[in-house]
Amino acid sequence: MGVEVDITERKLYEEALFREKESAQITLRSIGDGVITTNADCTVEYINPVAEELTGWKVDDASGRPVDEIFRGFHEETCEPLENPLAVSIRRNRPIKSVRPTLLIRRDGNELYIESTASPIRDGRGDVTGGVLVFHDVSESRELNRRLSYHASHDILTGLVNRREFENRLERALKSARARETSYALCYLDLDQFKIVNDSCGHSAGDALLGQLGALLKSKIRWRDTLARLGGDEFGVLLESCSLEEAMQTAEVLRVAIGEFKFMWDDRSFRLGVSIGVVPITAENEDVAALLSAADSACAAAKEAGRNRIHSFQENDIDLMRRRREMQWAARINNALEENRFELFRQTIQPLQVEDLGAHYEILLRMRDEQGGIISPELFIAAAERYGITPNIDRWVITNSFRWLVSEADERERLSLCSINLSGQSLGDEKFLPFVVDQFQISGIDATKICFEITETAAIASYSQANRFINALKELGCKFALDDFGTGLSSFGYLKHFPVDFLKIDGSFVKEILHDPIDREMVRSINEIGHLTGKKTIAEFAENEEIITMLRGMGIDYAQGYGVSEPKRVTRAVA
């Protein structure tokens, strides 16, 4: 009886083991990961169907072979052979997970990328009796990540590194320079005459040109250097282990290569030049932004010196320091526009020969700094002009001046004339005139009560554009003044051709008329010529009553300055 029980229990135990083994086999065959099991000597005992597919080995062929022969892993970048993770796991007696994709060479020589986890197998006493390697194919996701990473760090048009990645590499170079590990230099390239190709042949030609030049420039630098497209027709080169002298030599190679390059498009040929700014990267550089600013300034200096040349940045270069300050101002101006940190003031223009017929004033602009302090336009207007920001400023002034007048009915009733300054760049902006016309229509402001002031130099520099602009707005009823008149000797010859209503005599002549007979005669002459051509005259910088009295005696029509009135802040009805 006892023997029968023992046999029954054994049969039940064996059946349970069989079911457990069968369940394990089914599980191994069914899961989506490849599985390889070995004994303690790393000899393969079993591989599941997914592992067969991934390695190219059938289970019968793989069984009894060393796992290194079945699973051959290599470093994904260097392709150096890697120690088998299963052997490492068994030796260290703990699980091992790959931290990055592994290059797996299949039996047929094809390649794929996998991620894996290896673990030792222990018996009931805790002794290692073998191991299991679980792995899966990540080739598609790795390729997708690689493409995403490439697109995030490269310019699609040229295939070169983009500005974001270039700045990252500059950051690393700056840290290395501070640690005195190696020397670097930065070249900033801006193509000359690129706009001619774009304008005459279209953007497709411009894109093709940039692609060809990118390939040309890349062929002229070392493999360890970085060439990037920074935007538009600008390129950057980061030179590693390179002194300033060597960087200047490389820049010259690039300049000559571009000069010798001929671009063909639709049977037309074009030749270009390039202006290059060179900056050594040292521990003294503040940050990447300052580094790029210095390089851009050096490049601008090369352009101003005649284009198609190289300029190296030196900290004691006065012109470059001025240009760097202007670049910093440009960023501050744009921020002020975005954050609405401009304010309007008005300064009275007083009639000297007739009774006051109503309010006559000039709108003046001030900028608030980041701490709320007032900044005079003398500090930022040069930067705004250099970087083409003045049309945006003019738009802001017109929009908010009109908005203020609309909101102040009493002020509008008293108003005789409101003068608003315009920059020369706005005259050359083809979208600016329609903008001004729209503002009159939107606001309903009486155009006969608005006078636009244009500087004499801007009017002469953009003679035909200024004339068209003036004539178009005079048809609406606007008046015009030539500001800072008398600063250019040629202005008298142009005067009769400009249909303006007022001449604003430059303040540099007015402020010394009590003591300087030459300035006094200049003011008198401008006034006489103005009246001969049917124009009223306004004297700027009328700083005291004595000057105002002398101006009245000369027959000047209006005076403006602190002797008349200090600028007063406009009620903040602006947005």
LINFEN-V454460 format. One record per residue. SS is DSSP state (@ for helix, = for strand, . for the rest). PHI is phi in whole degrees, 0 to 359 (999 if undefined). PSI is psi in radians with two decimals (NA if undefined). Layout:
ss:SS phi:PHI psi:PSI
ss:SS phi:PHI psi:PSI
//
This chain:
ss:. phi:999 psi:-0.74
ss:@ phi:294 psi:-0.59
ss:@ phi:293 psi:-0.73
ss:@ phi:299 psi:-0.67
ss:@ phi:296 psi:-0.77
ss:@ phi:300 psi:-0.75
ss:@ phi:294 psi:-0.73
ss:@ phi:298 psi:-0.78
ss:@ phi:296 psi:-0.68
ss:@ phi:295 psi:-0.73
ss:@ phi:296 psi:-0.71
ss:@ phi:297 psi:-0.69
ss:@ phi:295 psi:-0.76
ss:@ phi:295 psi:-0.71
ss:@ phi:296 psi:-0.68
ss:@ phi:297 psi:-0.75
ss:@ phi:297 psi:-0.73
ss:@ phi:297 psi:-0.81
ss:@ phi:298 psi:-0.69
ss:@ phi:294 psi:-0.73
ss:@ phi:293 psi:-0.75
ss:@ phi:298 psi:-0.73
ss:@ phi:298 psi:-0.74
ss:@ phi:297 psi:-0.74
ss:@ phi:297 psi:-0.78
ss:@ phi:298 psi:-0.73
ss:@ phi:299 psi:-0.81
ss:@ phi:297 psi:-0.64
ss:@ phi:286 psi:-0.40
ss:@ phi:264 psi:-0.48
ss:. phi:291 psi:2.73
ss:. phi:279 psi:-0.15
ss:. phi:264 psi:2.67
ss:= phi:284 psi:2.45
ss:= phi:227 psi:2.26
ss:= phi:235 psi:2.27
ss:= phi:245 psi:2.53
ss:= phi:225 psi:2.95
ss:= phi:275 psi:-3.00
ss:. phi:293 psi:-0.35
ss:. phi:268 psi:0.19
ss:. phi:64 psi:0.55
ss:= phi:266 psi:2.29
ss:= phi:294 psi:2.31
ss:= phi:252 psi:-0.56
ss:= phi:201 psi:2.50
ss:= phi:226 psi:2.45
ss:. phi:274 psi:3.00
ss:@ phi:303 psi:-0.68
ss:@ phi:296 psi:-0.71
ss:@ phi:296 psi:-0.63
ss:@ phi:301 psi:-0.79
ss:@ phi:293 psi:-0.73
ss:@ phi:288 psi:-0.65
ss:@ phi:267 psi:-0.36
ss:. phi:83 psi:0.12
ss:. phi:254 psi:2.37
ss:. phi:278 psi:2.71
ss:@ phi:299 psi:-0.68
ss:@ phi:293 psi:-0.64
ss:@ phi:286 psi:-0.59
ss:@ phi:281 psi:-0.57
ss:. phi:301 psi:2.33
ss:. phi:86 psi:-0.08
ss:. phi:264 psi:2.70
ss:= phi:298 psi:2.46
ss:@ phi:298 psi:-0.50
ss:@ phi:299 psi:-0.49
ss:@ phi:282 psi:-0.54
ss:@ phi:273 psi:-0.73
ss:. phi:245 psi:1.70
ss:= phi:253 psi:1.87
ss:= phi:254 psi:2.52
ss:= phi:224 psi:2.71
ss:= phi:298 psi:2.34
ss:. phi:294 psi:-0.41
ss:. phi:254 psi:-0.81
ss:. phi:272 psi:-0.30
ss:. phi:64 psi:0.32
ss:. phi:288 psi:2.46
ss:= phi:298 psi:2.46
ss:. phi:251 psi:2.55
ss:. phi:296 psi:2.43
ss:. phi:300 psi:2.24
ss:@ phi:298 psi:-0.50
ss:@ phi:291 psi:-0.70
ss:@ phi:295 psi:-0.69
ss:@ phi:296 psi:-0.75
ss:@ phi:297 psi:-0.78
ss:@ phi:294 psi:-0.70
ss:@ phi:294 psi:-0.71
ss:@ phi:272 psi:-0.16
ss:. phi:59 psi:0.75
ss:. phi:201 psi:2.79
ss:. phi:295 psi:2.57
ss:= phi:231 psi:2.19
ss:= phi:244 psi:2.34
ss:. phi:294 psi:2.40
ss:. phi:266 psi:-0.22
ss:. phi:209 psi:2.80
ss:. phi:302 psi:2.52
ss:= phi:251 psi:2.39
ss:= phi:280 psi:2.06
ss:= phi:253 psi:2.21
ss:= phi:264 psi:2.02
ss:. phi:289 psi:2.97
ss:. phi:300 psi:-0.60
ss:. phi:273 psi:0.08
ss:. phi:92 psi:-0.17
ss:. phi:290 psi:2.75
ss:= phi:244 psi:2.60
ss:= phi:208 psi:2.88
ss:= phi:248 psi:2.34
ss:= phi:227 psi:2.80
ss:= phi:242 psi:2.53
ss:= phi:219 psi:2.77
ss:= phi:226 psi:2.26
ss:= phi:241 psi:2.41
ss:= phi:220 psi:2.52
ss:= phi:284 psi:2.65
ss:= phi:253 psi:2.26
ss:= phi:244 psi:2.68
ss:. phi:270 psi:-2.99
ss:. phi:297 psi:-0.42
ss:. phi:270 psi:-0.03
ss:. phi:91 psi:0.05
ss:. phi:280 psi:2.48
ss:= phi:286 psi:2.15
ss:= phi:247 psi:-0.08
ss:= phi:171 psi:-2.80
ss:= phi:204 psi:2.84
ss:= phi:228 psi:2.34
ss:= phi:243 psi:2.11
ss:= phi:246 psi:2.25
ss:= phi:212 psi:2.74
ss:= phi:216 psi:2.73
ss:= phi:282 psi:2.18
ss:. phi:240 psi:0.35
ss:@ phi:301 psi:-0.78
ss:@ phi:293 psi:-0.80
ss:@ phi:292 psi:-0.61
ss:@ phi:294 psi:-0.73
ss:@ phi:295 psi:-0.70
ss:@ phi:297 psi:-0.79
ss:@ phi:297 psi:-0.68
ss:@ phi:297 psi:-0.74
ss:@ phi:293 psi:-0.75
ss:@ phi:298 psi:-0.75
ss:@ phi:296 psi:-0.69
ss:@ phi:296 psi:-0.82
ss:@ phi:295 psi:-0.54
ss:@ phi:287 psi:-0.40
ss:@ phi:245 psi:-0.02
ss:= phi:232 psi:2.65
ss:. phi:279 psi:2.17
ss:. phi:295 psi:-0.66
ss:. phi:292 psi:-0.80
ss:. phi:255 psi:-0.28
ss:. phi:77 psi:0.07
ss:. phi:275 psi:2.87
ss:= phi:303 psi:2.45
ss:. phi:270 psi:3.10
ss:@ phi:298 psi:-0.71
ss:@ phi:299 psi:-0.84
ss:@ phi:292 psi:-0.64
ss:@ phi:299 psi:-0.74
ss:@ phi:296 psi:-0.63
ss:@ phi:298 psi:-0.75
ss:@ phi:290 psi:-0.61
ss:@ phi:298 psi:-0.68
ss:@ phi:300 psi:-0.78
ss:@ phi:294 psi:-0.69
ss:@ phi:296 psi:-0.68
ss:@ phi:296 psi:-0.75
ss:@ phi:297 psi:-0.71
ss:@ phi:295 psi:-0.70
ss:@ phi:295 psi:-0.66
ss:@ phi:293 psi:-0.54
ss:. phi:275 psi:0.05
ss:. phi:60 psi:0.55
ss:. phi:281 psi:-0.71
ss:. phi:200 psi:2.98
ss:. phi:256 psi:2.55
ss:= phi:225 psi:2.84
ss:= phi:215 psi:2.68
ss:= phi:240 psi:2.28
ss:= phi:247 psi:2.32
ss:= phi:244 psi:2.04
ss:= phi:249 psi:2.31
ss:= phi:231 psi:2.05
ss:= phi:294 psi:2.48
ss:= phi:262 psi:2.46
ss:. phi:69 psi:0.21
ss:@ phi:297 psi:-0.62
ss:@ phi:298 psi:-0.52
ss:@ phi:297 psi:-0.76
ss:@ phi:296 psi:-0.82
ss:@ phi:299 psi:-0.79
ss:@ phi:287 psi:-0.63
ss:@ phi:271 psi:-0.45
ss:@ phi:241 psi:-0.17
ss:. phi:98 psi:2.95
ss:@ phi:292 psi:-0.48
ss:@ phi:297 psi:-0.72
ss:@ phi:295 psi:-0.75
ss:@ phi:299 psi:-0.72
ss:@ phi:296 psi:-0.75
ss:@ phi:298 psi:-0.71
ss:@ phi:298 psi:-0.78
ss:@ phi:297 psi:-0.69
ss:@ phi:297 psi:-0.76
ss:@ phi:292 psi:-0.72
ss:@ phi:293 psi:-0.62
ss:@ phi:301 psi:-0.79
ss:@ phi:295 psi:-0.70
ss:@ phi:297 psi:-0.85
ss:@ phi:297 psi:-0.68
ss:@ phi:297 psi:-0.57
ss:@ phi:287 psi:-0.21
ss:. phi:258 psi:-0.04
ss:. phi:244 psi:2.94
ss:. phi:283 psi:2.81
ss:. phi:297 psi:-0.51
ss:. phi:274 psi:-0.12
ss:. phi:275 psi:2.78
ss:= phi:245 psi:2.18
ss:= phi:251 psi:2.29
ss:= phi:226 psi:2.61
ss:= phi:265 psi:2.07
ss:= phi:272 psi:-0.25
ss:= phi:139 psi:2.53
ss:. phi:58 psi:-2.18
ss:. phi:250 psi:0.59
ss:= phi:246 psi:2.41
ss:= phi:233 psi:2.72
ss:= phi:231 psi:2.54
ss:= phi:231 psi:2.15
ss:= phi:260 psi:2.02
ss:= phi:257 psi:2.12
ss:= phi:265 psi:2.55
ss:. phi:50 psi:1.01
ss:. phi:218 psi:2.19
ss:. phi:279 psi:2.97
ss:@ phi:297 psi:-0.70
ss:@ phi:297 psi:-0.75
ss:@ phi:293 psi:-0.63
ss:@ phi:295 psi:-0.69
ss:@ phi:296 psi:-0.64
ss:@ phi:294 psi:-0.74
ss:@ phi:296 psi:-0.73
ss:@ phi:299 psi:-0.68
ss:@ phi:294 psi:-0.68
ss:@ phi:300 psi:-0.77
ss:@ phi:294 psi:-0.72
ss:@ phi:298 psi:-0.79
ss:@ phi:295 psi:-0.74
ss:@ phi:300 psi:-0.76
ss:@ phi:291 psi:-0.66
ss:@ phi:296 psi:-0.56
ss:@ phi:273 psi:-0.21
ss:. phi:283 psi:2.33
ss:= phi:245 psi:2.16
ss:= phi:262 psi:2.23
ss:= phi:251 psi:2.37
ss:= phi:207 psi:2.06
ss:. phi:52 psi:0.88
ss:. phi:65 psi:0.24
ss:= phi:248 psi:2.49
ss:= phi:244 psi:2.54
ss:= phi:226 psi:2.51
ss:= phi:239 psi:2.51
ss:. phi:236 psi:2.94
ss:= phi:234 psi:3.12
ss:= phi:212 psi:2.40
ss:= phi:258 psi:2.32
ss:= phi:232 psi:2.25
ss:= phi:255 psi:2.33
ss:= phi:241 psi:2.30
ss:= phi:226 psi:2.23
ss:= phi:286 psi:2.46
ss:= phi:263 psi:1.99
ss:. phi:231 psi:3.04
ss:. phi:295 psi:-0.33
ss:. phi:281 psi:-0.30
ss:. phi:297 psi:2.32
ss:. phi:295 psi:-1.01
ss:. phi:199 psi:-3.10
ss:@ phi:297 psi:-0.71
ss:@ phi:299 psi:-0.76
ss:@ phi:293 psi:-0.63
ss:@ phi:296 psi:-0.84
ss:@ phi:294 psi:-0.62
ss:@ phi:297 psi:-0.74
ss:@ phi:296 psi:-0.73
ss:@ phi:293 psi:-0.71
ss:@ phi:296 psi:-0.69
ss:@ phi:295 psi:-0.73
ss:@ phi:296 psi:-0.67
ss:@ phi:295 psi:-0.74
ss:@ phi:298 psi:-0.65
ss:@ phi:295 psi:-0.67
ss:@ phi:297 psi:-0.70
ss:@ phi:295 psi:-0.79
ss:@ phi:292 psi:-0.44
ss:. phi:281 psi:-0.04
ss:. phi:133 psi:0.03
ss:. phi:69 psi:2.89
ss:. phi:52 psi:0.84
ss:. phi:209 psi:3.09
ss:= phi:240 psi:2.44
ss:= phi:227 psi:2.22
ss:= phi:264 psi:2.42
ss:. phi:282 psi:2.30
ss:. phi:234 psi:2.39
ss:. phi:300 psi:-0.45
ss:. phi:265 psi:0.20
ss:. phi:285 psi:1.88
ss:@ phi:297 psi:-0.77
ss:@ phi:297 psi:-0.71
ss:@ phi:291 psi:-0.64
ss:@ phi:296 psi:-0.69
ss:@ phi:298 psi:-0.75
ss:@ phi:294 psi:-0.67
ss:@ phi:296 psi:-0.70
ss:@ phi:297 psi:-0.70
ss:@ phi:296 psi:-0.67
ss:@ phi:297 psi:-0.71
ss:@ phi:294 psi:-0.69
ss:@ phi:296 psi:-0.68
ss:@ phi:302 psi:-0.75
ss:@ phi:296 psi:-0.72
ss:@ phi:294 psi:-0.66
ss:@ phi:295 psi:-0.81
ss:@ phi:299 psi:-0.70
ss:@ phi:296 psi:-0.71
ss:@ phi:296 psi:-0.66
ss:@ phi:295 psi:-0.77
ss:@ phi:295 psi:-0.64
ss:. phi:264 psi:0.09
ss:. phi:58 psi:0.86
ss:. phi:257 psi:0.42
ss:= phi:263 psi:2.66
ss:= phi:224 psi:2.61
ss:= phi:259 psi:2.40
ss:= phi:235 psi:2.86
ss:= phi:226 psi:2.52
ss:= phi:232 psi:2.26
ss:= phi:295 psi:2.46
ss:. phi:248 psi:1.99
ss:= phi:262 psi:2.27
ss:= phi:289 psi:2.46
ss:. phi:253 psi:-0.35
ss:. phi:249 psi:-0.27
ss:. phi:228 psi:2.94
ss:. phi:291 psi:2.67
ss:. phi:295 psi:2.05
ss:. phi:260 psi:0.05
ss:. phi:153 psi:3.08
ss:= phi:287 psi:2.26
ss:= phi:227 psi:2.08
ss:= phi:209 psi:2.85
ss:= phi:253 psi:2.37
ss:= phi:279 psi:2.23
ss:= phi:246 psi:2.68
ss:= phi:246 psi:2.40
ss:= phi:229 psi:2.68
ss:= phi:243 psi:2.43
ss:= phi:270 psi:2.34
ss:. phi:280 psi:-3.10
ss:. phi:296 psi:-0.37
ss:. phi:260 psi:0.02
ss:. phi:97 psi:-0.01
ss:. phi:285 psi:2.67
ss:= phi:278 psi:2.35
ss:= phi:242 psi:2.22
ss:= phi:284 psi:2.57
ss:@ phi:297 psi:-0.39
ss:@ phi:302 psi:-0.45
ss:@ phi:276 psi:-0.43
ss:@ phi:237 psi:-0.19
ss:@ phi:291 psi:-0.58
ss:@ phi:297 psi:-0.73
ss:@ phi:294 psi:-0.69
ss:@ phi:297 psi:-0.68
ss:@ phi:290 psi:-0.75
ss:@ phi:298 psi:-0.65
ss:. phi:257 psi:0.30
ss:. phi:67 psi:0.53
ss:. phi:265 psi:-0.26
ss:@ phi:300 psi:-0.62
ss:@ phi:300 psi:-0.64
ss:@ phi:293 psi:-0.66
ss:@ phi:295 psi:-0.78
ss:@ phi:300 psi:-0.72
ss:@ phi:299 psi:-0.76
ss:@ phi:299 psi:-0.78
ss:@ phi:296 psi:-0.81
ss:@ phi:296 psi:-0.84
ss:@ phi:303 psi:-0.83
ss:@ phi:279 psi:-0.46
ss:@ phi:293 psi:-0.80
ss:@ phi:296 psi:-0.71
ss:@ phi:297 psi:-0.69
ss:@ phi:294 psi:-0.79
ss:@ phi:297 psi:-0.65
ss:@ phi:296 psi:-0.65
ss:@ phi:281 psi:-0.27
ss:. phi:245 psi:1.53
ss:@ phi:298 psi:-0.75
ss:@ phi:297 psi:-0.74
ss:@ phi:297 psi:-0.70
ss:@ phi:294 psi:-0.64
ss:@ phi:292 psi:-0.69
ss:@ phi:284 psi:-0.31
ss:= phi:293 psi:2.22
ss:= phi:264 psi:-0.84
ss:= phi:202 psi:2.36
ss:= phi:242 psi:2.11
ss:= phi:262 psi:2.36
ss:= phi:231 psi:2.28
ss:= phi:281 psi:2.48
ss:= phi:235 psi:2.53
ss:. phi:273 psi:2.80
ss:@ phi:297 psi:-0.55
ss:@ phi:294 psi:-0.57
ss:@ phi:294 psi:-0.59
ss:@ phi:297 psi:-0.57
ss:. phi:271 psi:-0.01
ss:. phi:269 psi:1.94
ss:. phi:295 psi:-0.32
ss:. phi:269 psi:-0.11
ss:@ phi:284 psi:-0.75
ss:@ phi:300 psi:-0.84
ss:@ phi:301 psi:-0.60
ss:@ phi:298 psi:-0.81
ss:@ phi:298 psi:-0.79
ss:@ phi:300 psi:-0.75
ss:@ phi:299 psi:-0.69
ss:@ phi:295 psi:-0.64
ss:@ phi:295 psi:-0.73
ss:@ phi:292 psi:-0.73
ss:@ phi:293 psi:-0.76
ss:@ phi:276 psi:-0.50
ss:. phi:78 psi:0.19
ss:. phi:296 psi:2.41
ss:. phi:290 psi:2.00
ss:@ phi:297 psi:-0.42
ss:@ phi:290 psi:-0.21
ss:@ phi:259 psi:0.17
ss:= phi:243 psi:2.29
ss:= phi:239 psi:2.19
ss:= phi:263 psi:2.30
ss:= phi:258 psi:2.26
ss:= phi:236 psi:2.33
ss:= phi:293 psi:2.62
ss:@ phi:303 psi:-0.76
ss:@ phi:296 psi:-0.70
ss:@ phi:293 psi:-0.70
ss:@ phi:296 psi:-0.72
ss:@ phi:287 psi:-0.68
ss:@ phi:295 psi:-0.60
ss:. phi:243 psi:0.98
ss:@ phi:305 psi:-0.96
ss:@ phi:291 psi:-0.70
ss:@ phi:295 psi:-0.71
ss:@ phi:297 psi:-0.74
ss:@ phi:297 psi:-0.78
ss:@ phi:298 psi:-0.76
ss:@ phi:297 psi:-0.84
ss:@ phi:298 psi:-0.84
ss:@ phi:297 psi:-0.67
ss:@ phi:296 psi:-0.76
ss:@ phi:280 psi:-0.45
ss:@ phi:294 psi:-0.47
ss:. phi:296 psi:-0.47
ss:. phi:279 psi:-0.29
ss:. phi:114 psi:-0.02
ss:. phi:293 psi:2.69
ss:= phi:251 psi:2.84
ss:= phi:223 psi:2.59
ss:= phi:231 psi:2.46
ss:= phi:270 psi:1.99
ss:= phi:273 psi:2.70
ss:= phi:54 psi:0.68
ss:= phi:290 psi:2.46
ss:. phi:107 psi:-0.15
ss:. phi:284 psi:-0.37
ss:. phi:244 psi:2.24
ss:. phi:295 psi:-0.44
ss:. phi:283 psi:-0.16
ss:@ phi:294 psi:-0.52
ss:@ phi:296 psi:-0.63
ss:@ phi:292 psi:-0.58
ss:@ phi:278 psi:-0.34
ss:@ phi:304 psi:-0.76
ss:. phi:291 psi:-0.25
ss:. phi:267 psi:-0.20
ss:. phi:264 psi:2.10
ss:. phi:279 psi:1.00
ss:. phi:262 psi:2.85
ss:. phi:259 psi:-0.46
ss:= phi:227 psi:2.57
ss:= phi:248 psi:2.16
ss:= phi:261 psi:1.90
ss:= phi:290 psi:2.25
ss:. phi:304 psi:2.34
ss:@ phi:297 psi:-0.38
ss:@ phi:296 psi:-0.45
ss:@ phi:276 psi:-0.62
ss:@ phi:287 psi:-0.73
ss:. phi:293 psi:-0.30
ss:. phi:246 psi:0.25
ss:. phi:294 psi:-0.38
ss:. phi:290 psi:-0.43
ss:. phi:238 psi:-0.33
ss:. phi:246 psi:1.94
ss:@ phi:295 psi:-0.50
ss:@ phi:291 psi:-0.80
ss:@ phi:298 psi:-0.67
ss:@ phi:297 psi:-0.75
ss:@ phi:291 psi:-0.60
ss:@ phi:299 psi:-0.80
ss:@ phi:298 psi:-0.76
ss:@ phi:297 psi:-0.72
ss:@ phi:293 psi:-0.76
ss:@ phi:298 psi:-0.71
ss:@ phi:297 psi:-0.77
ss:@ phi:294 psi:-0.77
ss:@ phi:295 psi:-0.68
ss:@ phi:300 psi:-0.79
ss:@ phi:292 psi:-0.62
ss:@ phi:298 psi:-0.56
ss:. phi:264 psi:0.21
ss:. phi:79 psi:0.45
ss:. phi:245 psi:2.53
ss:= phi:278 psi:2.69
ss:= phi:244 psi:2.50
ss:= phi:233 psi:2.20
ss:= phi:262 psi:2.13
ss:. phi:276 psi:2.92
ss:. phi:59 psi:0.67
ss:. phi:278 psi:1.57
ss:. phi:271 psi:-0.26
ss:. phi:206 psi:3.03
ss:@ phi:293 psi:-0.58
ss:@ phi:297 psi:-0.76
ss:@ phi:295 psi:-0.74
ss:@ phi:298 psi:-0.72
ss:@ phi:298 psi:-0.75
ss:@ phi:294 psi:-0.69
ss:@ phi:298 psi:-0.72
ss:@ phi:297 psi:-0.70
ss:@ phi:293 psi:-0.50
ss:@ phi:282 psi:-0.25
ss:. phi:94 psi:0.19
ss:. phi:298 psi:2.43
ss:. phi:281 psi:-0.67
ss:= phi:219 psi:2.71
ss:= phi:230 psi:2.54
ss:. phi:218 psi:2.36
ss:. phi:157 psi:-3.13
ss:. phi:292 psi:-0.35
ss:. phi:289 psi:-0.36
ss:. phi:266 psi:-0.94
ss:. phi:191 psi:2.47
ss:. phi:283 psi:2.67
ss:. phi:299 psi:2.41
ss:= phi:242 psi:2.48
ss:= phi:291 psi:2.35
ss:. phi:284 psi:2.44
ss:. phi:306 psi:2.33
ss:. phi:283 psi:1.32
ss:. phi:260 psi:0.20
ss:. phi:268 psi:2.82
ss:. phi:232 psi:NA
//
